Amino acid sequence: MAQAVSPPNVGHADPAVAVARHAEDVVVGDRIVRHSLASRAMHWTVGTSFILCFLTGMPIWTPIFGWMAYLFGGLQVCRWLHPFLGVLFSVGLVWMAASWWTQMVMSSRDREWLSPAYFARYMRFQSTDPETGKYNGGQKALFWMTLLGGLALFLSGVVLWFPTMLPEPLREISWILHDVAFIAFFLLIIGHVYLAIAEPGTFESQLDGTVSKPWARLHHPRWYREVTGEQRK
Amino acid sequence: MPIQGLEILQSSASLRGQGTGLRVLPTVSKYIDTTTCIGCKACEVACQEWNDLDVAATHQEGSYQTLPTMQADFWNLIRFHEEEFEGGLAWLMRKDQCMHCADPGCLKACPAPGAIVQYANGIVDVNPENCIGCGLCETGCPFDVPRFSTKTGKMAKCTLCVDRVDNGLEPACIKACPTGCLHFGTKEDMVEMGNSRVKQLQANGFPNAMLYDPAGVGGTTVVTVLAHGDRPELYGLPKDPHIPMAVASKSILKPLGLFAIGATIVGLFAHFLTVGQKKPADDNPPRAGG
C-alpha cells in the first residue's frame, strides 16, 4: 500500500485526478486518491436516484410538497415515474453493497463510535480515534442502515406499485413501512449531507476523487498511515 | 365527474372543501331492502346503461351472480349467497356498490388533491381528472369498492348517479327496480323507512333484522335492511367496518415525519453556527497544477 503511483501522462492538469479515474487509496503528489471513478459513479447513481425518488415521492406523500410534482409534469407523472426511479435506486444500492460490503464490516472499535458519548464528542468535532480507518463507525453504520432502509423501501414499494393485485393486509403494512423507512432514511441522509458541508474537503472526494493529506490525517488517521506509510506519531 | 353546482364538503389531499353552507342541501340516501330483492339485476343493467359502462363478460361459477366482484366498469353487483338456517335454506341477495361513507376511507387515503370529493349531500365521487391511479383508495376502503381501470389508468366506482341527483332525478338503479326494494330520498326518511321495515321483520320471525348503517365509518349514505343482521358477513358486509390503520396512521406519521425532518435541519444549522466546521489546522492545500 505504501508506494506512491507515478502519474500517467494523460488527460488532466492534476495528476491526482487522472489517477483517480482508475485507482484509489494511493498517494499522488500532495493528494490522496480516496474514491476511484467507479466508486464515485456508484455513489452518485445512488445519490441522484434518491434525490429523484425524493422529488417524485414527496408530492405523493403530502400535498405540502405538491409543487415538486410540477418539475416532472404533474402528480400523474410522479406516480408513474417514482417506481422506476425506485428500481434505479435499488440497483444502485446493490452496486453499493457489492462495492463496499467487505470494507464496511464493523469492528468492535467501530461500534464504540456509535456510543452516545463518542458520538457526542465526534459531533463537537473534538477528537478522532487515531485508529479510524478509511471509513469510521458512523459511515459504516450508515452503509448498513442504508441497505436495510433500501430493502424496506424496495419491498414495500413493489407492493405499492401494484396495490390492486395484492392482498389488503400486505398493502397496509407496506404503506406504513414505506413511510417509516423513508422518514428514518431521510433523517440519516440529512446528517450525511450535512457532514459533507461541515467537514470541508469531504465533498471534493466525491467530485474528483481526491483528498488532501491533512484532511486524511484528521478524519481517517489509520487510513492515512496505511496509504502514506507514515508511522504513528 | 365533478358536479359544479354541488358544494364540496371534503376533498382528498386538501385542507378543506369548498362548502360555504349557503346552499343548504339535504343529505341524500339510498335504501336497499335485501328482503324484497328478487335478484332480477335490472339495477345492474340500468347502472351500466346510464354510466355508459362496457358490457362485462360474465362467467359461470355455479351461482346466479353476474361477476365474482365489482369491476372498474361494473359498479353495481347483486351478490348471491345460500345459507342453511333452522327453518330451511335462505337465498340471500344484496345489491353491492359504493356505500358512500360519511367518513370516507378512500378520500382520506387519496394523495391526489381533489381526486375524491364528498359533496354536501353526502355523495362520495371520484374525479378522474385529478386521479393518479395509485390505488390507495382501494386500500383505504373498508368495503373493497374502488377498482383500478387498466383502460383509463384511473380508479372508478359508483357515483350514486350524482349527475342525475343534481338534476332532481333518482339514481338509475332506483328507477329500474321493479319490486320497490330500492328507494331514494333524504337520509332521515330512508333511515325511518328502514327502521319501520326492521320492526316489521322482527315481528315476523326475523328477530335479528337490522338496518346496516355502520357507525365505524360515520354511517353510510347507502343503508341496507338485513334480515339476518347479526351476521352481515353472509351478505358480504363487514360486521364493524373502520377506516384501516394504515390510513389512520397517516395523520400521525405525516406531522411526526415533517417535524423530525424540520427539527433535524434546524438542529444541524444550529450546530453549524455553534460548532462550525471540522478543518485540519494545516489544511491549505496548494493543488498541483491548479
Interface residues (C-beta under 8 A of the other chain):
Chain A: A13 D14 P15 A16 G29 D30 R31 I60 W61 T62 P63 I64 G66 L75 Q76 C78 R79 M123 R124 F125 L160 P163 T164 E168 R171 E172 I173 W175 I176 D179 V180 F182 I183 F186 L187 I190 G191 Y194 I197 A198 E199 P200 G201 S212 K213 P214 W215 R217 L218 H219
Chain B: A13 S14 P111 A112 P113 I132 G133 C134 G135 L136 E138 T139 D144 R147 F148 P244 M245 A246 S249 K250 L253 K254 L256 G257 L258 A260 I261 T264 I265 L268 H271 F272 V275 G276 Q277 K278 K279 P280 A281 D282 D283 P285 P286 R287 A288 G289 G290
